[in-house]
Amino acid sequence: MFIPPRYVLAPYLPTPHNVVEGMLRLADVKASDTVYDLGCGDGRLVISAAETRGARGLGVDIEPYWVEQSRLNASAAGVSHLARFEQADALDLDLSPATVVFAYLVHWSTRLVAQHFVKSARPGTRLVSHSFPIELGPTRSESVVAEDGTSRIIHLFIAPSSS
Ligand SMILES: C[S@@+](CC[C@H](N)C(=O)[O-])C[C@H]1O[C@@H](n2cnc3c(N)ncnc32)[C@H](O)[C@@H]1O
């Protein structure tokens, strides 16, 4: 089915694997969490959360190709029972089931996704952004040196009880 995106939020660019681990650590992902990735690409964030923490997750991508690749990768990793993938526009997704939300987009689209997060996520839900700041309030940020030697900043924001 063709789902027209409201916006193409970012081109495909994978998060390096050690930065994925840094994002899981910053969000303190546990087996009891439900993680969402808004624009999941090859599914690596949701798959790693399942493989290394036993967490359930949902990755969505606007491109059917990446949804299919993610499902194949989850199957190869033996975590299809935990990691689901669907074609959807990230800005239409109900975030209320999530306890952790990941995004690796660009500056303007991180802002749009952050606005959606505030409206849709439950209080206490963690939002972790790779590279681009979350301009919603106080965040905790860390630097991770990626496999390619570049330094990446990752940002954590926690939805307050009033959102
Ligand atoms: C920079 S990649 C990040 C991939 C993955 N999250 C990671 O960190 O490795 C951004 C992804 O967002 C997807 N995307 C772009 N616009 C979207 C939209 N409106 N809804 C859902 N996904 C979208 C792209 O197809 C791409 O796979």
The ligand as an ORCA input file, in Angstrom:
! r2SCAN-3c Opt
* xyz 0 1
  C      18.662      8.714      9.076
  S      17.667      7.257      8.778
  C      17.719      6.501     10.392
  C      17.571      4.995     10.349
  C      17.623      4.317     11.726
  N      16.692      4.925     12.659
  C      19.011      4.388     12.323
  O      19.205      5.214     13.247
  O      19.891      3.646     11.867
  C      16.013      7.998      8.682
  C      14.921      7.041      8.204
  O      13.671      7.739      8.289
  C      12.834      7.290      7.236
  N      11.752      8.287      7.043
  C      11.798      9.468      6.371
  N      10.620     10.124      6.443
  C       9.794      9.347      7.190
  C       8.449      9.498      7.638
  N       7.703     10.571      7.313
  N       7.920      8.507      8.418
  C       8.651      7.403      8.727
  N       9.934      7.212      8.318
  C      10.510      8.171      7.574
  C      13.794      7.120      6.066
  O      13.257      6.274      5.063
  C      15.048      6.553      6.768
  O      15.072      5.150      6.733
*
